[in-house]
Amino acid sequence: MKILGIDSSGMVASAAIIADGVLASEFTVNNKQTHSQTLLPMIEKVVDMSGVSLESLDAIAVAAGPGSFTGLRIGASTAKGMGLALKKPIVPVPTLEGLAYRVGVADGLICPMMDARRNQVYTGIYRIADSGLECLEEQCAVAIEEIGEKMNALGERVILLGDGIPVHMEYLKSKLSVPYVVAPVHLNRQSGAAVAALGEIYFHGGRMEEAGQHRPIYLRKSQAEREREQRMKGSGDGGA
């Protein structure tokens, strides 16, 4: 099987191709360039360097959210456009599941965190299993205190990763009562290869959709939507 994996859900942009169980090529950047500038050229490069043609792909796996609203829209529109043009299915991979699967083989729990601001994180709790990934806590947007309490309640060693870890490291140091370790630098951010690998498992499990059906998973409203609602609420209060 040949599958393209795309992740532009956070600061990292990453694209990779897995062909017949082998990582053929991967391109990952984390240099604050906008994903609209980098993602398509990266995909072109991984296709060229892998020797796998777009037409020979079986599916396109994409980090489906949550994450940056702009990044998710760029990833979704890129995957949808390619899927429609090539007549290939989309495999939506929840962002936190793809990030957790980045760790690969591991003992204990895996807790990826993406900074969601306002003292919140996008997070979930997982375990590597024979089936690929076991979900103990579905991905969600919660206060850092809440996910810390859940990890403590589970009482197992946990691997932490994601861009939310350095933001909340002082809190985690002071409040986690379970053993923990932070994933090393080469494993602690999003990866197109992880999305592709997990996407292949989901593909064989029937978790795919037609390209035109794909929609990102946002989990919460954007800041612009929240501000607009607040303005409308204020306007309504003033007219009462």
C-alpha positions in Angstrom: 0.0 0.0 0.0 1.1 3.6 -0.7 -0.1 6.4 1.4 0.7 10.1 1.7 0.6 11.6 5.2 0.1 15.3 5.9 0.2 17.3 9.1 -0.2 21.0 9.3 -2.2 21.2 12.5 0.4 23.1 14.6 3.6 25.0 14.2 5.1 22.0 12.4 4.4 21.2 8.8 5.2 17.7 7.7 4.5 15.4 4.7 5.6 11.8 4.2 5.0 8.8 2.0 4.9 5.2 3.2 5.1 2.6 0.5 4.6 -1.1 1.3 5.5 -0.7 4.9 8.6 1.4 4.4 9.0 5.1 5.0 10.0 6.2 1.5 10.4 10.0 2.2 9.5 12.6 4.8 9.9 16.4 4.9 9.3 18.2 8.2 9.8 21.9 9.0 9.3 24.0 12.1 10.6 27.4 11.1 7.5 29.6 11.5 6.9 29.9 7.8 3.2 29.8 6.9 1.9 26.4 5.9 0.4 27.9 2.8 3.9 28.6 1.6 5.5 25.3 2.6 3.0 22.4 2.4 2.6 22.0 -1.3 6.3 22.3 -2.1 7.0 19.8 0.6 4.5 17.3 -0.8 6.0 17.8 -4.3 9.5 17.1 -2.8 8.5 13.9 -0.9 6.7 12.6 -4.0 9.7 13.3 -6.2 12.3 11.9 -3.7 10.2 8.7 -2.9 9.7 7.7 -6.5 6.1 7.1 -5.7 3.7 8.8 -8.1 0.6 10.6 -6.9 -1.5 8.4 -9.2 -0.2 5.3 -7.5 -1.3 6.4 -4.0 -4.0 4.4 -2.4 -5.1 7.1 0.0 -4.2 10.5 1.6 -4.0 10.6 5.4 -4.3 14.0 7.0 -4.2 15.3 10.6 -7.8 16.2 10.9 -7.7 18.3 14.1 -7.8 19.8 16.6 -5.1 22.4 16.2 -4.5 25.7 14.6 -7.6 26.8 12.7 -5.6 28.1 9.8 -3.3 25.1 9.7 -6.2 22.7 9.8 -7.9 24.5 6.9 -4.7 24.5 4.8 -4.2 20.8 5.5 -7.8 19.9 4.8 -8.1 21.9 1.6 -4.8 20.5 0.3 -5.9 16.9 1.0 -9.3 17.5 -0.4 -8.0 19.1 -3.6 -5.5 16.2 -4.2 -8.1 13.6 -3.3 -10.7 15.0 -5.7 -8.2 15.5 -8.5 -6.7 12.0 -8.1 -9.9 10.3 -7.1 -8.3 9.0 -3.9 -10.0 8.6 -0.4 -9.1 10.7 2.6 -8.2 9.0 5.9 -8.8 11.6 8.7 -6.4 11.0 11.6 -7.3 12.8 14.8 -4.3 15.1 15.5 -3.6 13.9 19.0 -3.8 10.3 17.9 -1.2 11.0 15.2 1.0 12.8 17.7 0.7 10.0 20.3 1.6 7.4 17.6 4.8 9.3 17.0 6.2 7.7 20.1 5.9 4.2 18.5 6.6 1.3 20.8 6.4 2.4 24.4 5.5 1.1 27.9 3.0 3.1 29.9 0.8 5.9 28.9 1.3 8.6 26.2 -0.1 12.1 26.7 0.4 14.5 23.8 -0.5 18.1 24.4 -0.9 21.0 22.1 -1.1 24.5 23.5 -4.6 25.8 23.1 -4.0 29.1 25.0 -6.1 30.4 27.9 -4.4 27.8 30.1 -5.9 25.0 28.0 -4.5 22.2 26.0 -5.7 20.0 23.2 -4.9 16.6 24.7 -5.8 12.9 25.1 -4.3 9.8 26.8 -3.3 6.8 24.9 -1.4 3.5 25.0 0.4 1.7 22.2 -1.5 -1.6 21.6 -1.4 -4.5 19.1 -4.1 -2.8 17.2 -2.0 0.3 16.8 -3.3 2.8 19.4 -5.6 2.3 22.4 -7.5 5.5 23.5 -8.0 5.9 27.2 -9.1 9.5 27.1 -10.5 10.9 23.8 -8.9 14.1 22.4 -10.4 17.2 24.0 -9.8 20.8 24.9 -9.4 21.1 28.7 -7.6 23.0 31.4 -4.1 21.8 32.1 -5.3 21.0 35.7 -7.9 18.6 34.4 -5.6 16.5 32.3 -3.0 16.5 35.1 -5.6 15.1 37.5 -6.6 12.4 35.0 -3.0 11.3 34.6 -2.5 11.1 38.4 -5.7 9.1 38.7 -4.5 6.5 36.2 -1.4 6.0 38.3 1.0 4.9 35.5 4.2 6.2 34.0 3.4 8.6 31.2 5.3 9.9 28.2 4.7 13.6 27.5 5.1 15.3 24.1 3.8 18.2 22.0 4.2 22.0 21.9 2.0 22.3 25.0 4.6 20.6 27.3 7.2 23.4 27.5 4.3 25.9 28.0 3.0 24.0 31.0 6.2 22.3 32.2 6.4 24.1 35.6 2.8 23.1 36.5 3.4 19.5 35.4 6.6 19.3 37.5 4.8 20.5 40.6 1.5 18.6 40.2 2.2 15.2 38.6 2.5 12.4 41.1 3.1 9.7 38.6 6.5 9.0 36.9 6.8 10.8 33.6 9.3 11.5 30.9 9.3 14.1 28.1 9.8 12.5 24.6 13.2 13.5 23.0 13.4 16.2 20.5 13.2 13.9 17.5 9.9 12.4 18.7 8.1 15.3 20.4 6.3 17.1 17.5 3.9 16.2 14.7 5.0 13.9 11.9 3.6 13.2 8.5 5.1 9.7 8.8 3.1 9.0 12.0 -0.1 10.3 10.3 0.6 8.0 7.3 1.4 5.0 9.4 -1.7 5.3 11.6 -3.7 6.3 8.5 -2.8 3.0 6.9 -4.1 1.1 10.0 -7.3 3.2 9.9 -7.7 2.6 6.1 -7.6 -1.1 6.6 -10.2 -0.7 9.4 -12.5 1.1 7.0 -12.0 4.6 8.5 -11.9 6.6 5.3 -14.1 9.0 3.5 -14.6 10.5 0.0 -12.4 13.6 -0.4 -15.4 15.9 -0.8 -16.8 14.8 2.7 -13.7 15.7 4.7 -14.1 18.4 7.4 -11.5 19.4 10.1 -12.2 18.6 13.7 -12.0 21.9 15.6 -13.3 20.9 19.1 -13.9 24.5 20.0 -14.8 27.8 18.3 -12.2 30.0 16.9 -11.1 33.2 18.6 -12.8 35.3 15.9 -16.1 33.4 16.4 -15.9 33.8 20.2 -15.2 37.5 19.9 -18.1 38.0 17.4 -20.5 36.2 19.8 -19.3 38.4 22.6 -19.9 41.5 20.6 -23.3 40.3 19.6 -24.1 39.5 23.2 -22.9 43.0 24.3 -25.0 44.6 21.6 -28.1 42.6 22.7 -27.5 43.6 26.4 -27.3 47.2 25.4 -30.5 47.2 23.5 -32.5 45.5 26.4 
